[in-house]
Amino acid sequence: MVTLRGAEAADASFLADMLVEASNWHPDRTRPKVQLLADSRINRYLKGWKRASDEGVLALDDNRMPIGACWYRVLTKSEPGYGFIAPGVPELTLGVRPVWRAQGIGRTLLRALCAVAAERGHQRISLSVERANFAQRLYVSEGFVTVESGRDSDTMVKTLR
């Protein structure tokens, strides 16, 4: 059975692992963790975790070990993320350990984080996903719509209740 809990400052290392999983979703195009986290365009999703505007949710297995995470940051126009759409709109990241994928954990995490964002007063939440990534189907099924398309990725937004 999988349980959820809120992400804390002490979870930064696990979030880094999940950021690597999210970035290395395609097995033929992986980059080492140290290289990914040295990239300022990627480490902005984690650097200085947990700021006052940061929120996240972790999935835990039966042994209370983390197996996945979904979190958001409110990034600035001067240092936007890949899925930046406007100031004040949080951008989410979702990662699940490979052995736990395709079991509904990503969906559970995504729904939980969207609920947290709505509780915090956010009207929308955004993300960026490569079109070839199987996770794009999850986002569409959860109400995210494409608002901008790049060469091989889409910026998607979900309107929260």
N, C-alpha and C positions, 0 to 999 in steps of 0.2 A: 504494500500500500504506500502511495506517495502522499506526503504531507507538504504543506507550504508554510513558509514563515517570511517575515519581512527581512530585507537585506540590511545589514549593519556595516559600519565602517570596517570592522574586522573581516568582512567578506571580500575585500578588494582583491586579494590574491585569487580567490575562486572566480570572481567576475573576470579577472584577466584571462583565466583559462577558458571561460565561456566566450569571451571576446575573440580569442584565438579560434575556437570551434566555429563561431559565426563567420569569421573571416575566411577560414579554411574549409568552407562547406563542400567544395569540389575536391575530391581526392587527388586529382591530377594537377591541381594548382595550389599547393600549400606553401606557406612561408613559416619559418621558425618563429616561435614565440618572441624571442629577443628582437628579431627584425621587425615584427609587427608592432610591438610595443614601443619601439624606437621611432616609429612613424607618427609624427604629430597629428596627422589627419585621422589616425586610428586611436592613438592613446588619449585623445580629447574625450573619448567616451568613458574614460576611467580615471584620468589623472586627478589626484586630489579627492578621490571618493572618500567620504560621502559629504557632499555640500548640502546646505539647507534645502535646496531645490531638487536634490536627487532622491529618487525613490526606486525601490526594487523588491522583487519577490524571488525566493529560492525554493526549488523543489528538493525534497529530501527523501531518500529511500527508507526502507524499514529499519536500517541501522543509524538513521539520522545523518547520513552522509549526503552532502549536496550532489545533485545529479543534473541540475539545470538552473538557469537563472534568466530573468527578464527584468530589465531596468531601464530607467529613462534619465536623461539629463536635459536641462533647459540650457541650450547653447546660445551663444551670441551671434549676431550678424557679422561681427568682425572675426569670429572663429567658428564658423558654422560646421555642422556635421554633413555627411553625405545626404541625409534626409531633411535638412533644414528647410522650413517653409516660411517661418516668421518668428520674430522675437516672442518669447513667452510660450511657444508651442513646444512641449517636450518631444524629444526624439528617442525612440526605444531601440534597444538591442536585445536579442534573444539568442541564447545558446543552450544546447542540451548535449550531454555526453553521447557519443555515437551509439553506444550499446542501448541507450534508453530512447532513441528516436523512433518515430512512427508508432508511439504508444499513447498519444494524446497528451503528453507532458507539456509540449510546446504550447498547445492550445490552452491547457489549464493555466499555464504561466501567463500567457498573453491576456486571457480574460481577467485574471486576477490583477495584473498591472493596469489594464484599462479601467477597472473598477477603482483602483487606488487613485489614478490620475483624475477621474471624475470626482471622487471624494475631495480631492485637493483643489477642485474648482477649475480644472482645465476643461476647455470646450472641445479641443482636438488633440490628437497625438499623431506623430509622423514616424516614418522609417524610410530606409532605402534598401532595396533588394534587387539583386541581379535577376533578370527575367528567367534565366535557366535554373535558378535555385528552386527546389521543390517547395521551400517555405512560402514562396509567393502565392501558391494555391491556398495555403492556410490563411494568409493575410486577406485575400479576397473573400474567402468564406466567412471571415470574421468582420466583414464590413469595411475594410480598407479599400480606397479607390485611388487609382493613379492620377496624380495631379501634374506630374512632369516626367518625361521620358528622356533618358540619355541614350548613348550608343548601345549599352547592354544592360542598363539598370533603370529602375523606376523609383520615383519618390512617391510614396503612398501616404494617405491621410485617412484617419477614422474620426468621424464626429462622435463625441461622447455624449451621453444623455444629459 
